[in-house]
Amino acid sequence: LDLHAREIRRYDADWKLVTTFGGLELVNPIDIEWDPVGGRLLVSDAIAQDSWDNPFGRVLAFSGNEPSPTVLVDELDYPTGIGVRADGGFYVSDRVRHRVHRFDAGGKHLHSWGSKGIGRTQLFQPRDVEVDEEGRVLVVDHGNHRLMVFDEGGAFLEVFGPRLYTREARLGEGGGR
């Protein structure tokens, strides 16, 4: 993903450029993830931002040799990271609303969690989201300088990062490593 050229570049095993695509379709691409179930590339694209109160973004899917992507999700606030589940569903981190959104493989919204803050279920400008082999959701909580771990429904599991940065860690309530 070339953020500045706003295109996706595909290389062969010898690192020779095979093709580029997406340049005309992408406005402000932030993250890209491969969906092995659907055989497609998912891209978070923060289209425009008039102000922090009126951001707009979407998630696109590029499949096979199709020149144009499918819009899976639109009307997101400021999508940053994408994490793909084993079933093809996916999570999107929302930097402006301090949330994580869960979608099925077709882009149907299933659930969201998070709010602005430093608590166990709170985030501050999450930058990326990934799903590990056990299905746990790892969120890069950029503004709080930590990695948050949740179950698939958004329940807090643990946190990694500066021990003194979260209120719970300062009060000795555990959860920090």
Stockholm file with secondary structure:
# STOCKHOLM 1.0

chainA/1-177         LDLHAREIRRYDADWKLVTTFGGLELVNPIDIEWDPVGGRLLVSDAIAQDSWDNPFGRVLAFSGNEPSPTVLVDELDYPTGIGVRADGGFYVSDRVRHRVHRFDAGGKHLHSWGSKGIGRTQLFQPRDVEVDEEGRVLVVDHGNHRLMVFDEGGAFLEVFGPRLYTREARLGEGGGR
#=GR chainA/1-177 SS CBTTTTBEEEECTTCCEEEEECTTTCSSEEEEEEETTTTEEEEEEEEEESSTTSEEEEEEEEETTCSSCEEEEEEESSEEEEEECTTSCEEEEETTTTEEEEECTTCCEEEEECCBSSSTTCBSSEEEEEECTTCCEEEEEGGGTEEEEECTTSCEEEEESCTTTSHHHHTTCSCCC
#=GC SS_cons         CBTTTTBEEEECTTCCEEEEECTTTCSSEEEEEEETTTTEEEEEEEEEESSTTSEEEEEEEEETTCSSCEEEEEEESSEEEEEECTTSCEEEEETTTTEEEEECTTCCEEEEECCBSSSTTCBSSEEEEEECTTCCEEEEEGGGTEEEEECTTSCEEEEESCTTTSHHHHTTCSCCC
//
